[in-house]
């Protein structure tokens, strides 16, 4: 009797050992985490929120290491890993949102910049017609017209870059164009004011 | 029963005797952390080969770990996993060092490039700023300055590759402009020997006659007053907008080159430019050249030679604006008007100095 009980106990223990070794990795959580990280990348996280994206990839790799670590064991327990993976998925969603937000901020900045430059250019083109005419100012006016044309060309390029989602270089271009257009605006206003002053 | 227990006991002894291999978790975690550090240091951009090697070794470590884990536990061997993890750490460390070195040297190089570019644009402005620019050159110069600003903006945001791209493009434009205008200048100065002869002749005449003479140096934008062959005064001047080259026809906005004299003096009230000294343009040489140009079709058949080239006031605007006359400030014009009698020789040349001297002085 005793031997029978002992045999059963050993059999259960061995079965338990075998069963414990059969615990499965949390595939659904793995797939969800991978998909979420990929989505964050597709949203431009590597471009717009680079540091967060690096941290996210590190987090995913750490989770995969934990999985392999559990696979190495005789008695596997994936519950902690599953939690980690869920955390990675959430983090990826946050990073994706941050990237999308930052992208929209840059887009808005570009659009505002483009509108401002275009308005400045319109004003400048009008001021050029009011600038002192006659041979005294003709050469300067021609030079300014050339500069305004170059700014228009730069703005057009920025608009094309904006459409093809090259947002960071487009923003730099818009800022440079606005700076130059503002300088020309100040120059024209100054010249016109001086001319009006003299006429008095 | 005893036999059964012995079998179970031997089984566990066998398992134990294999010294169940443990995966190198520490090394793999270390490899991951170093990779992350390399990424934060922008190694993918500044040390791409080393970073790719580090990533590749890490991926291999994970792959082998996964492969070993599929085997029965007493058959696993993680030595190769350890090897790849250690290699990944090695490459990641090298990538970090190389990226930091490259970033620093790229940044330093960019700083130098940006300063050099600013200097080149500034120098171009000083050397050719008073040249008659065509619309295309004006657009190009503006575009060059815009690109420089974009480059500076990218540099300040640590986007060094974009900064290199923008400053490179800007440099390309200023180099093209420099070549274009240096060529124009060199071609213009092909007339230097004639100018020198005219200048020397005018100074000699002033000495001989013990009288006044005027030399207009178009490139330097100066009016030189001589008496008894010695320079006594210099005045800043402004010329026709298209001042490079000789005058070819009425309305070309060019200031003529040649030997003239003062034929009339217009007092204040007799001219809208404060005071004026009328010159005898066109002289015989001008007329011969004009007729030849018309005959060759170089100028329109209906073009007129023009006239009323004066030295007058209302200068001091800071740029060339006349239709071909030489403009001085009213104060300077008062002095010249009071000093010069009718018949004073006025020689207008492209430059008193040779081109090599001008370039040397500009580079100092």
HADDOCK unambig.tbl for C-alpha pairs under 7 A between the chains (distance, minus, plus):
assign (segid A and resid 3 and name CA) (segid B and resid 1 and name CA) 6.98 0.50 0.50
assign (segid A and resid 51 and name CA) (segid B and resid 40 and name CA) 6.60 0.50 0.50
assign (segid A and resid 54 and name CA) (segid B and resid 36 and name CA) 6.53 0.50 0.50
assign (segid A and resid 54 and name CA) (segid B and resid 39 and name CA) 6.74 0.50 0.50
assign (segid A and resid 54 and name CA) (segid B and resid 40 and name CA) 6.97 0.50 0.50
assign (segid A and resid 58 and name CA) (segid B and resid 32 and name CA) 6.97 0.50 0.50
assign (segid A and resid 58 and name CA) (segid B and resid 36 and name CA) 6.28 0.50 0.50
assign (segid A and resid 68 and name CA) (segid B and resid 65 and name CA) 6.93 0.50 0.50
assign (segid A and resid 68 and name CA) (segid B and resid 66 and name CA) 6.31 0.50 0.50
assign (segid A and resid 71 and name CA) (segid B and resid 69 and name CA) 5.93 0.50 0.50
assign (segid A and resid 72 and name CA) (segid B and resid 69 and name CA) 5.53 0.50 0.50
assign (segid A and resid 135 and name CA) (segid B and resid 321 and name CA) 5.24 0.50 0.50
assign (segid A and resid 135 and name CA) (segid B and resid 322 and name CA) 5.87 0.50 0.50
assign (segid A and resid 136 and name CA) (segid B and resid 321 and name CA) 4.72 0.50 0.50
assign (segid A and resid 136 and name CA) (segid B and resid 322 and name CA) 6.77 0.50 0.50
assign (segid A and resid 137 and name CA) (segid B and resid 321 and name CA) 6.71 0.50 0.50
assign (segid A and resid 138 and name CA) (segid B and resid 321 and name CA) 6.92 0.50 0.50
assign (segid A and resid 139 and name CA) (segid B and resid 241 and name CA) 6.36 0.50 0.50
assign (segid A and resid 139 and name CA) (segid B and resid 321 and name CA) 6.39 0.50 0.50
assign (segid A and resid 143 and name CA) (segid B and resid 138 and name CA) 6.20 0.50 0.50
assign (segid A and resid 146 and name CA) (segid B and resid 135 and name CA) 5.43 0.50 0.50
assign (segid A and resid 146 and name CA) (segid B and resid 138 and name CA) 5.29 0.50 0.50
assign (segid A and resid 146 and name CA) (segid B and resid 139 and name CA) 5.11 0.50 0.50
assign (segid A and resid 147 and name CA) (segid B and resid 138 and name CA) 6.22 0.50 0.50
assign (segid A and resid 147 and name CA) (segid B and resid 139 and name CA) 5.45 0.50 0.50
assign (segid A and resid 147 and name CA) (segid B and resid 142 and name CA) 5.53 0.50 0.50
assign (segid A and resid 149 and name CA) (segid B and resid 139 and name CA) 6.57 0.50 0.50
assign (segid A and resid 150 and name CA) (segid B and resid 139 and name CA) 4.79 0.50 0.50
assign (segid A and resid 150 and name CA) (segid B and resid 142 and name CA) 6.07 0.50 0.50
assign (segid A and resid 150 and name CA) (segid B and resid 143 and name CA) 5.79 0.50 0.50
assign (segid A and resid 172 and name CA) (segid B and resid 150 and name CA) 5.33 0.50 0.50
assign (segid A and resid 172 and name CA) (segid B and resid 153 and name CA) 6.47 0.50 0.50
assign (segid A and resid 173 and name CA) (segid B and resid 150 and name CA) 5.88 0.50 0.50
assign (segid A and resid 176 and name CA) (segid B and resid 146 and name CA) 5.64 0.50 0.50
assign (segid A and resid 176 and name CA) (segid B and resid 149 and name CA) 5.70 0.50 0.50
assign (segid A and resid 176 and name CA) (segid B and resid 150 and name CA) 5.81 0.50 0.50
assign (segid A and resid 177 and name CA) (segid B and resid 146 and name CA) 6.53 0.50 0.50
